[in-house]
Amino acid sequence: MKSYKELSRKELQRLQQQLSKAYEDAKGKGLQLDMSRGKPSAAQLDMEMDFMDVLVSSSDYKTAAGLDTRNYGAMDGIPEAKELMAQMMGVASADQVVVCGNASLTIMYDMVSWCMTHGVLGNTPWCKLDKVKFLCPVPGYDRHFSITEHFGIEMITVPMTEDGPDMDTVEKLVAEDESIKGIWCVPKYSNPQGYSYSDETVRRFAALKPAAKDFRIFWDNAYAIHHLYEDGQHEILDILSECEKAGNPDLVYEIASTSKVTFAGGGISAFAASKANVEQLKKFLTIQTIGFDKINQLRHVRYFKNLDGLKAHMRKHAEIMRPKFEAVLKVLNEELGGLDIAEWTEPRGGYFISFESMPGCAKKIVLKCKEAGVVLTGAGATFPYKNDPNDSNIRLAPTYPAPEELAAATDLFVLCVKLVTVEALLEAKGDEQEVKPAV
């Protein structure tokens, strides 16, 4: 295909007319499709309904050690659930794990809140400081940024690479500025690009020398077992073990959940950290709660049994999700490949595809899609304060729509990308006239 940037003004005008007509036709179809969030599809939820059959009224509700999960006790989680989550997260010891409620987002919110009000291991509470800052690899997870914005924490962007955040920038910033107290990380199949941190990146994180004694890495291992393919699966080093080796055992808070393993919002979450960090968390929890849902913890243990059970279950998810990712990527490659107007990632796991339009086009593309009946994640959502300085990143979430809906949504998206880009190129050309050949 010929690059759009090589087209003459007249060629662009003809193309704009064709695309505009196609767009009006698309609007007339009355589409009502949602690709805004990385939600499991109905097919994914249906295939795990037997999860609900594991425990019935006649079941034995006791753990191997005899704890009755229907009653109080084991505030940090039943031992079997701690072991299961440690295996899922790749953590060396279950003693480093606290099993919490249904959502890892709640843990992350609570941890920031406790840091604000009570401080980190005896350090000054963040709320009593003049300035608190966080590093935010971009593009990144919008809900991370919402938490820090909610608490009035200043967010500083750090570029992402295929190996993880730009560590030269991270190391320099944390070493020089004591007001930088944390960094958000999705180390495996990152949201939205699907990148995984290299061994070197993990080791450099573990060896950080922050100016702030209470600096913490918020290690959101959300997609630890969310592979799309059996071959070439991404694996990352255990950050807790690497921090121990580097002499920084307290540097990291690791978080994960089964919200996209079992039922969304119906899973279990876990926090993993050093002994000192875990003891502080448990101290806070004894005031906040009598205990989490141990029946749900037991259900997970009985259903999966171990890491092999988790992996077998996730292969079923991949069988449903993989064709959707491949279908979207096929359309992107066939319709936009060679046009020199966009780039996109081709992830091996996770829930998203990261799309980069020409600068200044993302908001218009998302708006045009919405006007024609397809809702996407808001442009700018993958940046702090919803401000993408290039206005180019769009997060695509292929998992939720049914296959036929996904095809229609992707076709419309590509159409909107082409139309908005042509309009932008025409605007850039201004009023220039076609140069007529000499007679």
GUMARDREN-17004 format. One record per residue (C-alpha): residue number from 1; residue in one letter; x, y, z. Coordinates in steps of 0.2 Angstrom, whole numbers, plus 5000, padded with zeros to 4 digits. Layout:
REM residues N
NODE    nr   rest      u      v      w
NODE   NUM      A      X      Y      Z
...
//
This chain:
REM residues 439
NODE    nr   rest      u      v      w
NODE     1      M   5000   5000   5000
NODE     2      K   5005   5018   4997
NODE     3      S   5009   5028   5012
NODE     4      Y   4996   5041   5015
NODE     5      K   5010   5054   5018
NODE     6      E   5015   5052   5000
NODE     7      L   4998   5056   4993
NODE     8      S   4995   5073   4984
NODE     9      R   4982   5085   4991
NODE    10      K   4970   5080   4977
NODE    11      E   4972   5061   4981
NODE    12      L   4969   5064   4999
NODE    13      Q   4953   5074   4995
NODE    14      R   4946   5060   4984
NODE    15      L   4951   5047   4998
NODE    16      Q   4942   5058   5011
NODE    17      Q   4926   5058   5001
NODE    18      Q   4926   5039   4999
NODE    19      L   4930   5037   5018
NODE    20      S   4917   5050   5023
NODE    21      K   4903   5041   5013
NODE    22      A   4909   5024   5021
NODE    23      Y   4908   5032   5038
NODE    24      E   4890   5039   5036
NODE    25      D   4885   5021   5030
NODE    26      A   4893   5014   5046
NODE    27      K   4884   5026   5057
NODE    28      G   4867   5021   5049
NODE    29      K   4870   5003   5055
NODE    30      G   4865   5008   5073
NODE    31      L   4880   4999   5081
NODE    32      Q   4880   4998   5100
NODE    33      L   4897   4990   5104
NODE    34      D   4908   4991   5119
NODE    35      M   4927   4989   5118
NODE    36      S   4931   5001   5133
NODE    37      R   4937   4989   5146
NODE    38      G   4947   4973   5147
NODE    39      K   4932   4963   5153
NODE    40      P   4931   4944   5151
NODE    41      S   4918   4939   5138
NODE    42      A   4902   4929   5142
NODE    43      A   4910   4914   5135
NODE    44      Q   4924   4915   5147
NODE    45      L   4913   4916   5162
NODE    46      D   4901   4902   5156
NODE    47      M   4916   4890   5154
NODE    48      E   4920   4891   5172
NODE    49      M   4903   4890   5180
NODE    50      D   4908   4873   5188
NODE    51      F   4918   4884   5200
NODE    52      M   4902   4887   5209
NODE    53      D   4899   4868   5211
NODE    54      V   4915   4865   5221
NODE    55      L   4907   4870   5238
NODE    56      V   4889   4865   5242
NODE    57      S   4879   4864   5258
NODE    58      S   4885   4847   5262
NODE    59      S   4904   4851   5259
NODE    60      D   4918   4850   5272
NODE    61      Y   4922   4868   5275
NODE    62      K   4938   4865   5285
NODE    63      T   4956   4867   5279
NODE    64      A   4969   4853   5280
NODE    65      A   4974   4860   5297
NODE    66      G   4956   4859   5303
NODE    67      L   4951   4878   5302
NODE    68      D   4933   4881   5299
NODE    69      T   4932   4893   5285
NODE    70      R   4914   4898   5290
NODE    71      N   4921   4906   5306
NODE    72      Y   4933   4919   5311
NODE    73      G   4952   4916   5310
NODE    74      A   4967   4916   5298
NODE    75      M   4965   4935   5295
NODE    76      D   4980   4934   5283
NODE    77      G   4972   4920   5273
NODE    78      I   4971   4901   5274
NODE    79      P   4988   4892   5272
NODE    80      E   4982   4883   5256
NODE    81      A   4977   4900   5248
NODE    82      K   4993   4908   5253
NODE    83      E   5002   4894   5244
NODE    84      L   4992   4895   5229
NODE    85      M   4994   4913   5227
NODE    86      A   5012   4912   5230
NODE    87      Q   5014   4900   5216
NODE    88      M   5003   4911   5204
NODE    89      M   5013   4926   5208
NODE    90      G   5030   4917   5207
NODE    91      V   5034   4921   5225
NODE    92      A   5047   4910   5234
NODE    93      S   5038   4908   5250
NODE    94      A   5020   4908   5255
NODE    95      D   5025   4917   5272
NODE    96      Q   5027   4932   5261
NODE    97      V   5009   4932   5256
NODE    98      V   4993   4939   5263
NODE    99      V   4977   4934   5255
NODE   100      C   4964   4948   5255
NODE   101      G   4947   4952   5247
NODE   102      N   4941   4951   5229
NODE   103      A   4951   4965   5221
NODE   104      S   4969   4969   5220
NODE   105      L   4964   4987   5216
NODE   106      T   4957   4988   5234
NODE   107      I   4974   4983   5241
NODE   108      M   4983   4996   5231
NODE   109      Y   4971   5010   5236
NODE   110      D   4973   5005   5254
NODE   111      M   4992   5004   5253
NODE   112      V   4993   5022   5246
NODE   113      S   4980   5027   5259
NODE   114      W   4990   5020   5274
NODE   115      C   5006   5027   5267
NODE   116      M   4997   5044   5267
NODE   117      T   4990   5043   5285
NODE   118      H   5002   5032   5294
NODE   119      G   5018   5032   5284
NODE   120      V   5030   5017   5279
NODE   121      L   5039   5008   5293
NODE   122      G   5040   5022   5305
NODE   123      N   5044   5036   5292
NODE   124      T   5034   5052   5291
NODE   125      P   5016   5050   5284
NODE   126      W   5015   5056   5267
NODE   127      C   5001   5068   5271
NODE   128      K   5012   5078   5282
NODE   129      L   5025   5081   5268
NODE   130      D   5025   5096   5257
NODE   131      K   5026   5086   5241
NODE   132      V   5023   5068   5237
NODE   133      K   5027   5062   5219
NODE   134      F   5025   5045   5210
NODE   135      L   5033   5039   5194
NODE   136      C   5021   5033   5181
NODE   137      P   5027   5022   5166
NODE   138      V   5017   5027   5151
NODE   139      P   5006   5022   5143
NODE   140      G   5000   5013   5158
NODE   141      Y   4985   5008   5168
NODE   142      D   4972   5022   5171
NODE   143      R   4966   5015   5188
NODE   144      H   4983   5016   5195
NODE   145      F   4984   5035   5190
NODE   146      S   4967   5038   5197
NODE   147      I   4972   5032   5214
NODE   148      T   4987   5043   5215
NODE   149      E   4977   5058   5208
NODE   150      H   4964   5055   5221
NODE   151      F   4976   5057   5235
NODE   152      G   4984   5073   5227
NODE   153      I   5000   5064   5223
NODE   154      E   5010   5073   5209
NODE   155      M   5013   5060   5194
NODE   156      I   5029   5060   5184
NODE   157      T   5029   5051   5167
NODE   158      V   5042   5039   5163
NODE   159      P   5043   5031   5145
NODE   160      M   5040   5013   5143
NODE   161      T   5051   5002   5132
NODE   162      E   5049   4984   5126
NODE   163      D   5060   4979   5141
NODE   164      G   5050   4989   5154
NODE   165      P   5051   5007   5160
NODE   166      D   5066   5018   5155
NODE   167      M   5077   5013   5169
NODE   168      D   5090   5026   5166
NODE   169      T   5077   5039   5170
NODE   170      V   5069   5029   5184
NODE   171      E   5086   5027   5193
NODE   172      K   5091   5046   5190
NODE   173      L   5074   5053   5197
NODE   174      V   5073   5042   5212
NODE   175      A   5091   5045   5217
NODE   176      E   5089   5064   5216
NODE   177      D   5072   5068   5223
NODE   178      E   5067   5062   5240
NODE   179      S   5049   5067   5237
NODE   180      I   5047   5053   5225
NODE   181      K   5039   5040   5235
NODE   182      G   5034   5026   5223
NODE   183      I   5032   5020   5205
NODE   184      W   5017   5010   5197
NODE   185      C   5022   4994   5188
NODE   186      V   5013   4981   5178
NODE   187      P   5028   4970   5175
NODE   188      K   5021   4956   5164
NODE   189      Y   5010   4959   5149
NODE   190      S   5009   4977   5154
NODE   191      N   4993   4987   5152
NODE   192      P   4991   4992   5138
NODE   193      Q   5006   4987   5128
NODE   194      G   5008   4969   5133
NODE   195      Y   5027   4971   5137
NODE   196      S   5036   4961   5150
NODE   197      Y   5050   4967   5160
NODE   198      S   5067   4960   5156
NODE   199      D   5078   4952   5169
NODE   200      E   5090   4967   5168
NODE   201      T   5075   4978   5171
NODE   202      V   5069   4968   5186
NODE   203      R   5087   4968   5194
NODE   204      R   5089   4986   5191
NODE   205      F   5073   4989   5200
NODE   206      A   5079   4978   5215
NODE   207      A   5095   4988   5216
NODE   208      L   5087   5005   5216
NODE   209      K   5095   5018   5228
NODE   210      P   5081   5030   5231
NODE   211      A   5084   5046   5241
NODE   212      A   5067   5042   5250
NODE   213      K   5069   5029   5263
NODE   214      D   5050   5026   5261
NODE   215      F   5050   5024   5242
NODE   216      R   5040   5008   5237
NODE   217      I   5038   4999   5220
NODE   218      F   5020   4995   5218
NODE   219      W   5022   4979   5208
NODE   220      D   5005   4975   5201
NODE   221      N   5007   4957   5194
NODE   222      A   4990   4957   5186
NODE   223      Y   4994   4946   5171
NODE   224      A   5006   4934   5179
NODE   225      I   4998   4918   5171
NODE   226      H   4988   4927   5157
NODE   227      H   4997   4920   5142
NODE   228      L   4989   4920   5125
NODE   229      Y   5001   4907   5117
NODE   230      E   5009   4891   5124
NODE   231      D   5025   4894   5115
NODE   232      G   5036   4910   5119
NODE   233      Q   5027   4913   5135
NODE   234      H   5035   4928   5145
NODE   235      E   5042   4925   5162
NODE   236      I   5049   4937   5174
NODE   237      L   5061   4936   5189
NODE   238      D   5054   4936   5206
NODE   239      I   5056   4954   5212
NODE   240      L   5055   4950   5230
NODE   241      S   5070   4937   5229
NODE   242      E   5080   4950   5218
NODE   243      C   5077   4964   5231
NODE   244      E   5083   4952   5245
NODE   245      K   5099   4948   5235
NODE   246      A   5102   4967   5232
NODE   247      G   5100   4971   5250
NODE   248      N   5083   4980   5247
NODE   249      P   5071   4968   5255
NODE   250      D   5058   4981   5259
NODE   251      L   5058   4990   5243
NODE   252      V   5043   4982   5234
NODE   253      Y   5024   4979   5237
NODE   254      E   5018   4965   5225
NODE   255      I   4999   4963   5221
NODE   256      A   4989   4951   5211
NODE   257      S   4972   4943   5210
NODE   258      T   4961   4930   5202
NODE   259      S   4948   4942   5195
NODE   260      K   4951   4937   5177
NODE   261      V   4955   4919   5182
NODE   262      T   4939   4915   5190
NODE   263      F   4924   4927   5190
NODE   264      A   4928   4946   5188
NODE   265      G   4925   4954   5205
NODE   266      G   4923   4937   5212
NODE   267      G   4941   4931   5214
NODE   268      I   4954   4933   5228
NODE   269      S   4968   4945   5229
NODE   270      A   4985   4944   5237
NODE   271      F   4999   4955   5244
NODE   272      A   5017   4949   5244
NODE   273      A   5031   4958   5252
NODE   274      S   5046   4957   5265
NODE   275      K   5042   4952   5283
NODE   276      A   5043   4970   5289
NODE   277      N   5031   4976   5276
NODE   278      V   5019   4961   5278
NODE   279      E   5019   4964   5297
NODE   280      Q   5014   4982   5295
NODE   281      L   5000   4977   5283
NODE   282      K   4993   4964   5295
NODE   283      K   4994   4977   5309
NODE   284      F   4983   4989   5298
NODE   285      L   4971   4974   5293
NODE   286      T   4968   4969   5311
NODE   287      I   4960   4987   5313
NODE   288      Q   4951   4987   5296
NODE   289      T   4944   4969   5296
NODE   290      I   4940   4954   5306
NODE   291      G   4945   4943   5291
NODE   292      F   4942   4941   5272
NODE   293      D   4931   4928   5264
NODE   294      K   4939   4912   5268
NODE   295      I   4925   4901   5260
NODE   296      N   4930   4909   5243
NODE   297      Q   4948   4906   5247
NODE   298      L   4944   4887   5250
NODE   299      R   4934   4887   5234
NODE   300      H   4949   4893   5224
NODE   301      V   4960   4880   5232
NODE   302      R   4948   4865   5230
NODE   303      Y   4945   4870   5212
NODE   304      F   4963   4873   5206
NODE   305      K   4973   4863   5218
NODE   306      N   4990   4870   5213
NODE   307      L   4999   4880   5199
NODE   308      D   4996   4866   5186
NODE   309      G   4978   4868   5189
NODE   310      L   4979   4886   5187
NODE   311      K   4989   4885   5171
NODE   312      A   4976   4872   5163
NODE   313      H   4962   4884   5167
NODE   314      M   4971   4898   5159
NODE   315      R   4974   4888   5143
NODE   316      K   4955   4888   5142
NODE   317      H   4954   4907   5143
NODE   318      A   4967   4908   5130
NODE   319      E   4958   4897   5118
NODE   320      I   4943   4910   5119
NODE   321      M   4954   4926   5119
NODE   322      R   4968   4922   5106
NODE   323      P   4956   4921   5091
NODE   324      K   4950   4938   5095
NODE   325      F   4967   4946   5097
NODE   326      E   4972   4938   5081
NODE   327      A   4956   4944   5072
NODE   328      V   4960   4962   5077
NODE   329      L   4978   4961   5073
NODE   330      K   4974   4954   5056
NODE   331      V   4962   4968   5051
NODE   332      L   4975   4981   5058
NODE   333      N   4989   4973   5047
NODE   334      E   4978   4971   5032
NODE   335      E   4970   4988   5032
NODE   336      L   4983   5000   5040
NODE   337      G   5000   4990   5036
NODE   338      G   5011   5000   5025
NODE   339      L   5001   5016   5026
NODE   340      D   5013   5024   5038
NODE   341      I   5000   5032   5049
NODE   342      A   4999   5020   5064
NODE   343      E   5009   5007   5075
NODE   344      W   5002   4994   5087
NODE   345      T   5008   4981   5098
NODE   346      E   5006   4962   5095
NODE   347      P   5005   4955   5113
NODE   348      R   5008   4937   5119
NODE   349      G   4997   4939   5134
NODE   350      G   4987   4951   5144
NODE   351      Y   4971   4959   5139
NODE   352      F   4975   4974   5128
NODE   353      I   4983   4980   5112
NODE   354      S   4991   4997   5112
NODE   355      F   4988   5008   5096
NODE   356      E   4998   5023   5092
NODE   357      S   4990   5035   5079
NODE   358      M   4998   5050   5071
NODE   359      P   5000   5064   5084
NODE   360      G   4984   5074   5087
NODE   361      C   4972   5061   5081
NODE   362      A   4968   5049   5095
NODE   363      K   4954   5059   5103
NODE   364      K   4946   5062   5086
NODE   365      I   4947   5044   5082
NODE   366      V   4939   5039   5098
NODE   367      L   4925   5052   5096
NODE   368      K   4921   5046   5078
NODE   369      C   4920   5028   5084
NODE   370      K   4908   5033   5098
NODE   371      E   4897   5043   5086
NODE   372      A   4895   5028   5075
NODE   373      G   4891   5016   5090
NODE   374      V   4908   5009   5096
NODE   375      V   4914   5014   5113
NODE   376      L   4933   5013   5116
NODE   377      T   4944   5018   5131
NODE   378      G   4945   5037   5132
NODE   379      A   4960   5044   5123
NODE   380      G   4972   5050   5136
NODE   381      A   4966   5037   5149
NODE   382      T   4983   5028   5148
NODE   383      F   4992   5044   5154
NODE   384      P   4992   5053   5171
NODE   385      Y   4978   5066   5172
NODE   386      K   4971   5059   5156
NODE   387      N   4984   5070   5146
NODE   388      D   4993   5061   5132
NODE   389      P   5004   5075   5126
NODE   390      N   5005   5067   5109
NODE   391      D   4986   5063   5108
NODE   392      S   4991   5047   5100
NODE   393      N   4988   5032   5111
NODE   394      I   4972   5022   5111
NODE   395      R   4970   5006   5121
NODE   396      L   4960   4992   5112
NODE   397      A   4952   4979   5122
NODE   398      P   4947   4964   5111
NODE   399      T   4941   4952   5125
NODE   400      Y   4923   4957   5129
NODE   401      P   4913   4958   5112
NODE   402      A   4907   4942   5104
NODE   403      P   4917   4938   5088
NODE   404      E   4904   4945   5076
NODE   405      E   4903   4961   5086
NODE   406      L   4922   4962   5087
NODE   407      A   4923   4961   5068
NODE   408      A   4911   4976   5066
NODE   409      A   4920   4986   5079
NODE   410      T   4937   4983   5072
NODE   411      D   4931   4988   5054
NODE   412      L   4924   5004   5061
NODE   413      F   4939   5008   5071
NODE   414      V   4950   5006   5055
NODE   415      L   4939   5017   5045
NODE   416      C   4939   5030   5058
NODE   417      V   4958   5030   5059
NODE   418      K   4959   5032   5040
NODE   419      L   4947   5046   5040
NODE   420      V   4954   5056   5054
NODE   421      T   4972   5054   5048
NODE   422      V   4967   5060   5030
NODE   423      E   4958   5075   5038
NODE   424      A   4974   5078   5048
NODE   425      L   4985   5077   5033
NODE   426      L   4974   5088   5023
NODE   427      E   4974   5101   5037
NODE   428      A   4993   5100   5038
NODE   429      K   4995   5104   5019
NODE   430      G   4984   5119   5022
NODE   431      D   4980   5129   5006
NODE   432      E   4994   5123   4996
NODE   433      Q   4989   5120   4978
NODE   434      E   4994   5105   4966
NODE   435      V   5009   5109   4956
NODE   436      K   5004   5108   4937
NODE   437      P   5016   5101   4925
NODE   438      A   5023   5113   4912
NODE   439      V   5015   5113   4896
//
